[in-house]
C-alpha cells in the first residue's frame, strides 16, 4: 500500500520543488549509454525513447555506419551505428544492444544503435575533464565520474544538424 501523506506535506513538497526549479537548481537527469568502449551521457529531455533492437532493413549504397531502417510501431527510423559513425568497431547486434530514438523531439526519425544502456546518472556525480582537441561539434564536453571513468556528453541537436550525419549516401 502506498504511503499516505497529508495534503499540506504534499503542497510543501511541490512548493519546494518549484522554488528549486525557479532558481535553476533543478537537477537534470542524464542518460548513460555505452557505444563501443566509450561512455556517453545525454540530457534525458533529449534522449528520446529507448527500444530493444528490432529487425533492421539494410539500405544499399549508404555509408558503413548506417545500419538501416527500423519499423517502430509503424514509423520508420533511420538507424546510425554510433560506434561506427565515430570510426570505431561496428556495434554487435545482440540482446543488450538498444536503439535510442533521438530525433523525434527535433522533428527527425533518427535513431542511434548503442552497445548497451547504463541507466540514469546524476550530473552532480561528475567533474569536468579536459576537452579533446579533435572532438566533434556534437560532443559538448567531457566529464569524469568518481571511479575515474571518462564520459562524453552528446549534444543531440548538434548531431542532428551535422551535415556528415545527415548525409548517409556512400
C-alpha positions in Angstrom: 0.0 0.0 0.0 1.3 3.5 -0.9 2.5 5.7 1.9 -0.1 8.3 2.8 0.9 11.9 3.2 -1.1 14.9 4.2 -2.2 17.5 1.6 -0.1 20.0 3.5 3.1 17.9 3.2 2.4 17.4 -0.5 1.9 21.1 -1.1 5.1 21.9 0.8 7.0 19.4 -1.3 5.7 20.8 -4.5 6.4 24.4 -3.4 10.0 23.4 -2.5 10.4 21.7 -6.0 9.0 24.7 -7.8 11.3 27.1 -5.9 14.3 24.9 -6.7 13.4 24.8 -10.3 12.8 28.6 -10.5 16.3 29.2 -9.1 17.8 27.0 -11.7 18.9 24.4 -9.2 16.8 21.6 -10.6 18.9 18.5 -11.1 18.8 17.4 -14.7 19.0 13.7 -15.1 21.4 12.3 -17.7 21.1 9.0 -19.6 24.2 6.9 -19.8 24.9 4.7 -22.8 27.9 2.7 -23.9 28.9 2.7 -27.5 32.0 0.6 -28.3 34.3 1.2 -25.4 33.1 4.8 -24.8 30.6 6.0 -22.3 28.2 8.8 -23.3 25.7 11.0 -21.5 22.6 12.6 -23.0 20.3 15.0 -21.4 17.2 13.0 -20.5 15.0 15.6 -22.2 16.9 15.0 -25.5 17.4 11.3 -25.2 14.0 10.1 -26.6 12.7 6.6 -26.4 14.8 3.5 -25.8 13.7 0.3 -27.6 15.1 -3.2 -27.9 16.9 -3.8 -31.2 14.3 -4.7 -33.8 14.9 -6.2 -37.2 16.8 -3.7 -39.4 16.3 -3.4 -43.1 19.6 -2.7 -44.9 19.8 0.2 -47.3 22.1 -0.2 -50.3 24.7 2.5 -51.2 24.9 4.0 -47.8 27.9 4.7 -45.5 29.1 1.7 -43.5 27.9 3.3 -40.2 24.3 3.5 -41.5 22.8 0.3 -40.1 19.5 0.5 -42.0 15.8 1.3 -41.4 13.8 0.2 -38.4 10.0 0.0 -38.2 9.0 1.1 -34.7 5.2 0.9 -34.2 4.5 1.8 -37.8 7.1 4.7 -38.0 10.3 4.3 -40.0 13.5 5.4 -38.3 17.0 5.7 -39.9 19.5 3.9 -37.7 23.1 5.0 -37.3 25.6 2.8 -35.6 27.0 5.4 -33.1 30.3 3.5 -32.6 30.9 3.1 -36.4 29.9 6.7 -37.0 32.8 7.8 -34.8 35.2 5.5 -36.5 35.0 2.6 -34.1 34.1 -1.0 -34.4 30.5 -1.9 -35.6 28.1 -2.4 -32.7 27.3 -6.1 -32.1 23.6 -6.8 -32.6 22.8 -8.8 -29.5 20.4 -8.9 -26.6 22.0 -5.9 -24.8 22.0 -3.6 -27.9 19.4 -0.9 -28.0 18.0 1.8 -30.3 17.9 5.3 -28.9 15.2 7.3 -30.8 16.9 10.7 -30.6 15.3 12.7 -33.4 11.6 12.6 -32.5 11.7 15.6 -30.3 13.5 17.5 -33.0 11.3 16.5 -35.9 13.5 13.8 -37.3 13.1 10.0 -37.3 16.7 9.2 -36.4 17.9 6.5 -34.1 21.3 5.6 -32.7 22.4 2.0 -32.3 24.2 1.7 -29.0 26.0 -1.2 -27.3 24.0 -1.0 -24.1 22.2 1.3 -21.7 23.9 2.4 -18.5 20.9 4.0 -16.8 20.2 7.4 -15.3 23.1 9.4 -13.9 23.1 12.4 -11.6 25.1 15.3 -13.1 26.4 16.2 -9.6 28.4 12.9 -9.6 30.7 14.1 -12.4 33.6 16.5 -12.5 34.9 18.3 -15.7 37.6 16.7 -17.7 39.9 18.3 -20.4 38.3 18.6 -23.8 39.7 16.6 -26.7 41.4 18.5 -29.4 39.7 16.5 -32.2 36.2 16.4 -30.7 33.2 16.6 -33.0 30.9 19.6 -32.7 28.2 17.3 -31.2 30.5 16.3 -28.3 29.6 19.1 -25.9 32.1 18.2 -23.1 33.9 15.5 -21.2 33.4 14.6 -17.6 34.8 12.0 -15.2 32.9 10.0 -12.6 34.1 9.1 -9.1 35.7 5.9 -10.4 37.8 7.8 -13.0 35.7 6.7 -15.9 35.6 9.3 -18.7 32.2 10.2 -20.1 31.4 12.3 -23.2 28.3 14.4 -23.4 26.3 14.2 -26.6 24.6 17.3 -27.9 21.7 15.7 -29.8 20.6 18.9 -31.6 24.2 19.4 -32.9 24.4 15.8 -34.1 21.1 16.1 -36.0 22.3 19.3 -37.6 25.7 17.8 -38.6 25.8 17.5 -42.4 28.0 14.4 -42.2 25.4 12.7 -40.0 22.6 13.6 -42.3 24.4 12.5 -45.5 24.1 8.7 -45.5 24.9 8.1 -49.2 28.2 6.3 -49.9 
